[in-house]
């Protein structure tokens, strides 16, 4: 198998063109973090890196699955040794027409026989908030403890949306149907939609034809459940991820610990029986809605929020029909970290590469890496190379 990191694929799905070009920021993230799949790949797998991209020997030694000949950049497909990857199966971070076309070009240009995922028309719906709305509706109808007013409403016109918002006298969150990681979100205070918000929402409507409107909640905890639909169309549970977002809703970090500890973080707020019922209802919904069409990873973001004097569960904030940072955190802990340790996995952006290089040096000096029996127990480790041009920094700090 050959892994390929292509973040921001929801926008590529919306665009629908094989010739889609991501934004400069997304393209830079893809370049800087291209080697991330090595931390969830199997030992026999390959990781496709951009032209000229190399990974230091020190980093290879710290990752048990990171084998020197497993890091393949584009030159390997055309020049040095294409035979070793000639007929590998392609594993994308997320499936889109653009990513499929990229590998079709590699096959044609260099005489490869890479096994590429197939694009299906159903993916356009399944990769949107319309699909997560359908799943959430199923869960709400199945479990009485889930509050019904968390269900988003879709609007195709700004006047109708504005009237509903003002009449409700509540805070609302506007979301575009194709977005993730804090992009495509607008927060509205009670009773008003300011001119600047109207302009942003009008732009969202122009690009995506509708927006969703949902009640703003008093969030206490972000977490997710991760599943995989296999080749037999069976939906299996992988595990929990507990994570943190910034004030704009963008991903910041995942907490690294064993599954029992992560589940305890969730059930300090939510009754374990409710969590189990949500798990079962969600799995049934994914089996019905996604499994007939899609094989691969699915991450379902959830939220514990305060409602009056009680803690409540939002069981389906967003569905990611792809691999995710939460999945990476689970696999990272399982394969490379000591079972008794705790820590954090972080992804940061800095406009100035000097800031990242300085932080990297400071963390290396202040938190030296400690391993036991080949597993990381304590300290700092960058998961991707930090270079003179890096704007993105993916790393772990273990306590």
N, C-alpha and C positions, 0 to 999 in steps of 0.2 A: 504494500500500500504506500502511496505517496501523498503526503499531507500538504495542504496549501492554505495559508492564512489570508482570507479576503474579508476584512471587516466592512461594516456599512452596507451589507448586501441587501438590506430592506429597500434602500433607495434604488439599487440596481434592479430589484424586482419591479418597483413602481415604474421605472424608466422602460423596462421591457426590451431594450435594444441590446443586441450582442456587442454593439460598438460603444456602449456607455463608458464614460470616464468618470471616476469618483472625484470628489473635491480634493484640492491640494492637501488638506489636513488629513483626510482619510487615506489618501495615497501615501502620505508620509508615515502614518501609523502602520500601514501594511508593510512598508519598507523596513522601518525600525524594529518591528516586532515579528518579522517573518519567521524567526526560529522558535516562536512560542509553542507550536505543535509538538516539538521534541519532548515537552514535559508531560504530554498525555499520550504520545504515540507508543506503540509496542516496539520491542527491541529490534525486530526485523524490518521496521518501516523506514521510509525515506521522508525527508522534509525538503520541499522545493524553496530555494532562496533566490532573491533577485541577482542580476548580473553583478559579479564582483563581490558579492556578500560573503564574508568569511566569519567563522566563529573561533574564538581562542581555544587553545588546548586546555587551559584551566577550566573554562566553562564546560567543555566536553567531559572532563574528569568528574565534575560535580553532578552531572546528570547521568544516571546509570543507563538510560536509554539513548543517550547522545553518543552515537558511534561516528567516528570520523568519516567513514564512507557513506554514512546515512544522510549527510548534509549535501544536497545536490543543488547547485545553482544552474541558471539557464544555459550556461556554457556546456554543462554536462549533457544536456539534451541535444546539443548541436555539434560538439567537438570532441571532448575528452573521452567519455565512456558512456555513450547512450545505451549500450546493451544492458547495463545493470538495472535500468528503469524502463526498458522498452515496453513491457506489457503489464506494468503495475496498475492496480486499481486506484483511481483518484479519490481522495477524501477531502472534500472542501469544508472550510469553516461554515459557509452557507451557500446554498445552491441558487444560482441566478443565470439568466441567459448570457450575461457578460462573462462569468467565470467559466461556463461550459465552452463558450466560443474560444476563450483563451487556450484551453487545452486541445480543442479541435485544431487550432492553428499549429500548436506544437506537434501534434500527430502528423499533420500534413507536411509541415516544413522539414521535419527531421526523420520521417519514416518510422515514427513510433506507433505503438499499438496500445496506448494507455486506455484503460477502461474508464470512460467518463460517465458521470451521472447523467440521466436523461431529464430534460426539462418537461414538466407536465403543466398544462393550463391551470389545473387545480391549485398549483402552488401560489398563484397570484392572490387567491382568496385566503389560503391557509397561512400566508406570510403577512397578513394584515390584521388590524384590530377587529375587523368584522368577524374573523374566526374566533378570536379570544372572547368576543361578545357572545357568540353562540355557545362556547364552552361554559362561560360564566352563567349564562341563562340556565343551562342544564344543572349546574351545581346549586344555584339558588332554588330551582324547582325541586331538587332532591333533598336538600338539607335545610330545615326550617330555621336553624340557628344563624344562618347567613342573612344579613340584612338586605332587603330587596332594593333599597334606594341607592346602593352602590353601583347598580347597573348603569353604564353610560348610555346616553342618547345621541343619535347621529343627526346632523343638520347639514343640508346642502346649500342653505342661504344664511347670510350673516344677520339679516333682520329678524328672522324667526329665532335664531339662536340667541340674539341679544334680548329679545322680548322674554324668552323663557328664563334667561339668567336674571334679568332685572326683577321679574315677577316673583322668583323664588326667594330673593333676599339672602342668598347663600353665597359662599365662596365656591368658585368652580375652577376646574382645570380643563383646558381645551387641548385636545391631542389630534395630530394628523394620523390618518389610518396607517401610513407606512413610516414608522420612525422607531427609534430605540435609543437606549443609553442617554436619555435626557434631551434628545433632539426632538423638535416638533412639538414643544409644550408651551402653553401660555397660561399663566395664573390670572384669574379675574377676581378682584375684590367684590364684596356684595353690592348689588344695586347699580353698577355702572360698568360700561365697556369704554375705556378711554380711546382716543383717536389712534394712539400708537398701537394699542392692542388690535383695534379694528383693521389697521393696515396689515399687521402680521397675519391675522386670521384670514383676511381677504386673499392674501398671497397663498396661504395654505389651501383655501378653497379653489383657487385658480389652478394650482398644481395637482390637487388630489380629489377635487370635486365634492368632498364632504369633510366634516370634522366631527369628533366626538366630544361630548360635554359630560363631565362627571363631577360629583360632589367632592370637594377637597376634604381630606380626612386628617385627623390628628395622629399622624404616624408615630409608632413606637419602635417598630422593628421591620427591616426588610429581610426577606429570605426567599428561597426558591426551592422547588422540587424539580429533579432532573430525571428524564425518562429516555429510553431508547426503543425505537420501533425496529425490530430485526427483519431479516429477509423473509421470514415466515409471517410477517405482519402482526407480530406479537409485541405488545407494549410492556416493557419491563422497567421497574423502578431502579434508578442508579443511586440516588441519595439526596441529602439536603445541602444547601449552601446558604450561609448567613452572610449578608453583605451590607455595604454602606454606600449611600449616594450623597452628592453635594446638594446645596440648596436649590439648584436648578434641575435636580433629578438625574444627573449624570453619574455613572458608575465611578466609584473611587477605589474601593478595596473589598476583598473577601476575607473572612476570618478562617484561619487554618486550624482545624482540630479534628478529632475523631467524630464519627457520626453520632455517637451517643451524647457527647458534649454539645454538639450543635442542636440536636433534638431537644436537649434540656433547656437550651437558650430560648427555644420556641415555646416549649410547654410551661415555662414559668409564667407565660401570659395566657396560653390557650390550653384548654383541656385536651389531654392526649386522645380521648375518644373522638373529639371533634376533628382533630388532625387526621386521625385514621379514616373517618367518614369522608373527609375532603379528598384524601389520597385515593380512596376507592372510587368516589364519584368522578374525580378528575381522570383517573386511569380509564374508566369506562367511556368518558367523553372523548378522550384522545383515541381510544381504540375505534370508536364509531366514526369520528370526523376526520382524523389524520391517517390512521393506519391503512385504510383502503388505497391510499394514494402515495404515501411517503414512507421511506425507510431512512432512519437516521436519528440524530439527537433532538430532543425537545426540552427546553427549560421554561418553567412556568413561574414567573415572579409573583410573589405574594406579599402581604403586608399585615402586621398586627397594628391595630389602631384603637384609640380610646373613643368610646361612645358613651357619653354621660359618665357614670362611675364604673363602667365595665370595659374590659378589653374585648375587641371583636376581631374577626379574621376576614380579610379580603382575599379570597382564594385564587383569584386570577386577574392580577393587574395587567399582565402582558404575557404573551406566549412568544418565545423565540424559537422558531423552526430552524435551528442551526446549533452549532457548538457555541459555547459561551464561556465567559470568565469564571462563572460559577462551576461549570463542568470541569474546567481546567483546575480550579482550586481543589475539587474532590479528587481528581486523578493525581494531582501533584502530591497531595497528602498520602494517598494510598501507596504510591510508588517510590517516593523519594524522601519522605519525612518520617522521623522517629514517632512511633505511635503514642508516646507520652508527652510530646511537645505541643505547644500552641503558638500561634503567630498570626501574621497577616500577609496577604498577597496584594500588592498595590500596583496600579497603573497610573502614571502621572504624565502630564504634558507640560513642557516649558518652551516658550518661544525662542529662548536663548540656550543653545547647547552647552555653553559654559556653565550654566546653572546645574544642569544634570551631571556634568563631569565632576564638578566640585562636590555635589552631594554624594555621588558614587564614591569618591575618594574618602570623604568624611565617614560614611557608613562602613566602608571596608576597614578603616583604621579603628573605628570605635566599637564595631560589632563583628569581630573575627568569627569565621565559620567554624563550627564544631560538629564533627560527625561521629557516629558510633555504628559499627557494623555496616558501613556503607550508606547509612541513613542520616540526613541532616537533623541535628538536634537543637542547635542554637546558632544565632548570628544572622548576618546579612548575606544575601546572594542576589546578584542581578541575573535575571532569567534570559535576557537577550544582551548582545554586546552593547556596551556604551562606547560610542565613537565620537569623533570631533564634530559630527553632523547630527547626532541623535537629538530628536525633540521629544521622543517618548521613552519612558523609563519603566520597565516592568521588573519588579523585584519582590523578594520575600524578606521578612524580618521575623525570626523565631526567638521566643523568649526562653 
